[in-house]
Amino acid sequence: MTDTLNRETIVNISLAFLLLAAPMLALALDEPFYISLATKVAILSLAGVGLNLALGYGGMISFGHAAFFGVGGYVAGISAHHMFEGSDFLGLFAATDQLLLIWPMAIILCGGLAILIGLFSLRTTGVYFIMITLAFAQMIYYLGISIPTYGGEDGLPIYVRNQLPVVSSDDPLTFFLVCYALLMGGIFLSSRIIGSRFGAALQTARMNEVRLATVGIAPFPVKLTGFVLSAMITGLAGALFAELNGFVGPSMLSWHRSGEIMIFVILGGVGRLYGPLAGAALFILLEFFIGGFTDRWQFFLGLILLGVVLFAKGGLMGLIAGRARHD
Amino acid sequence: MTETLLEIKGLRKSFGALKATDDVNLDVQAGEIHALIGPNGAGKSTLIGQIAGGLKPDEGQIRFLNRDVIPLSVAKRARMGLGRSFQISSLAMEVSALKNVILAVQAREGSSFKFWKQVRSDQGLMDEAMIQLERVGLADSARTVTSELSHGQRRQLEVACALALKPKLLLLDEPMAGLGAGGSQRLTEFLESLKAEVGILLIEHDMDAVFQLADRISVLVYGRVIETGTVDQIRQSAQVREAYLGEEE
């Protein structure tokens, strides 16, 4: 048992270190493009860390996390849009370009949205839960393409990246470090939550709701809270993603995106702290390197995913770090 | 006068044409072990399900601690002091025995909406859970993953979880099954020692244990309580013998 623990810790530290080292190496080699690739990995990992809380630990297979990812993105995009135009949001709120305001807004909005979606969706389980979260995400998607003020189907460009105090968010390495710090913060927060009393209840909700109720803990509020926390983290990732790309569009809200975030989690290892990082990194590397040879890179992604699901139930983390520890 | 913990009146529950619970009246007093016996399919577990809250009765009353509990959820009834074990164990199988009990201790202590402090480093929680495991004789298996425990051990673990709630009433659904003779005898003694602390509604097929433990026995046949009485009354009842105990004597 202790062996597996040590092994997983070593793998985790290595993953964290590799991601941190990648842009440094890119800088040394004068290949700045790889910095943004590493930033993308960090951001998408964070989205996966969010989903992992609901899917991996809480057993809530949400196929609608693109809704939160996209809404987070739109908060960043809409802020930048109004800032650029010098207009007010709905004529009510002054625009801001301060990321330290935009991020909490994205997080709170996604949390509120998750309460709404969760209140309905969590009355169902299994396939129905998957479908109803998908349905909600599709509603948000169509809302996204139907508001012409914010670009409709074309999306919104972010001409000027929103700002941080003291440091320059425009500098690629700085922006990477910010995203990396938020990813590590997200992972740390997840680990605290999972190890807490709430985490014990959330994981029992996944394993056996009857057991949870039998000891006197109502499963619904536990699951709803887990779902909301999960959505908030994924929403923050969305806000970062929009800044990185300088663009937010309905594609961030589409069900493909929900599937992608789910793939990070499953590929990396469901319910493993660093699983989403492993999964997102492999995903981006495949997209980039095999995508360089052929447009059909997703064929290989499919093969790998099939292999992982069939032969390595614990995902990449299971393969490298051994079985998950539960004691 | 003793305190009435549980009072059931005119309870009915049907699944289609099958009357699983048919006008059941039953009560459990404080400090009492009330055994519920009956042939397979008599509706014993269905009755427990309705008392614990997983199943909704069609008609009738269930009062626990003088309160109508039918509108209350399973979790609320548990918080009121209703502990139970299942005929088919219902535990968190992927985690250790200890963690299962810790969850129960944490539930009793109050909020599970604490997000920061780590359960691992909460010595009070651990100690309390270990005490309950020791009481049922599972201390040596505290760190064993629940799915690797024997069926008998899982039943003991459920009892430990239930006790961790410091319940007023325990509903035990065949706790002796799978324990073997020595285990049954130990559990019998243990339940005897619990009587002062908690009332027990006991479903059990092990007649030696039932006759040894029960203050009163109710006999359930086809969803109906055909007789309630002391051990001697039940032993001597012709009706019970015919319906249930068979003609072996």
Chai-1 contact restraints between the chains, C-beta under 6 A:
chainA,res_idxA,chainB,res_idxB,connection_type,confidence,min_distance_angstrom,max_distance_angstrom,comment,restraint_id
A,R192,B,W116,contact,1.0,0.0,6.0,A-B,restraint_1
A,I193,B,F115,contact,1.0,0.0,6.0,A-B,restraint_2
A,G195,B,Q118,contact,1.0,0.0,6.0,A-B,restraint_3
A,S196,B,K114,contact,1.0,0.0,6.0,A-B,restraint_4
A,S196,B,F115,contact,1.0,0.0,6.0,A-B,restraint_5
A,R197,B,Q106,contact,1.0,0.0,6.0,A-B,restraint_6
A,R197,B,S112,contact,1.0,0.0,6.0,A-B,restraint_7
A,R197,B,K114,contact,1.0,0.0,6.0,A-B,restraint_8
A,R197,B,V119,contact,1.0,0.0,6.0,A-B,restraint_9
A,F198,B,S112,contact,1.0,0.0,6.0,A-B,restraint_10
A,F198,B,F113,contact,1.0,0.0,6.0,A-B,restraint_11
A,F198,B,F115,contact,1.0,0.0,6.0,A-B,restraint_12
A,A200,B,L103,contact,1.0,0.0,6.0,A-B,restraint_13
A,A200,B,V119,contact,1.0,0.0,6.0,A-B,restraint_14
A,A201,B,S112,contact,1.0,0.0,6.0,A-B,restraint_15
A,T204,B,A92,contact,1.0,0.0,6.0,A-B,restraint_16
A,T204,B,L103,contact,1.0,0.0,6.0,A-B,restraint_17
A,M207,B,A92,contact,1.0,0.0,6.0,A-B,restraint_18
A,M207,B,E94,contact,1.0,0.0,6.0,A-B,restraint_19
A,N208,B,A92,contact,1.0,0.0,6.0,A-B,restraint_20
A,V210,B,S90,contact,1.0,0.0,6.0,A-B,restraint_21
A,R211,B,S90,contact,1.0,0.0,6.0,A-B,restraint_22
A,R211,B,L91,contact,1.0,0.0,6.0,A-B,restraint_23
A,R211,B,A92,contact,1.0,0.0,6.0,A-B,restraint_24
A,A213,B,V74,contact,1.0,0.0,6.0,A-B,restraint_25
A,A213,B,A75,contact,1.0,0.0,6.0,A-B,restraint_26
A,T214,B,A78,contact,1.0,0.0,6.0,A-B,restraint_27
A,V215,B,L103,contact,1.0,0.0,6.0,A-B,restraint_28
A,V215,B,A104,contact,1.0,0.0,6.0,A-B,restraint_29
A,V215,B,A107,contact,1.0,0.0,6.0,A-B,restraint_30
A,G216,B,A75,contact,1.0,0.0,6.0,A-B,restraint_31
A,G216,B,A78,contact,1.0,0.0,6.0,A-B,restraint_32
A,G216,B,R79,contact,1.0,0.0,6.0,A-B,restraint_33
A,G216,B,A107,contact,1.0,0.0,6.0,A-B,restraint_34
A,I217,B,A75,contact,1.0,0.0,6.0,A-B,restraint_35
A,I217,B,A107,contact,1.0,0.0,6.0,A-B,restraint_36
A,I217,B,S112,contact,1.0,0.0,6.0,A-B,restraint_37
A,A218,B,A75,contact,1.0,0.0,6.0,A-B,restraint_38
A,H326,B,E94,contact,1.0,0.0,6.0,A-B,restraint_39
A,H326,B,V95,contact,1.0,0.0,6.0,A-B,restraint_40
A,D327,B,S96,contact,1.0,0.0,6.0,A-B,restraint_41
A,D327,B,R143,contact,1.0,0.0,6.0,A-B,restraint_42
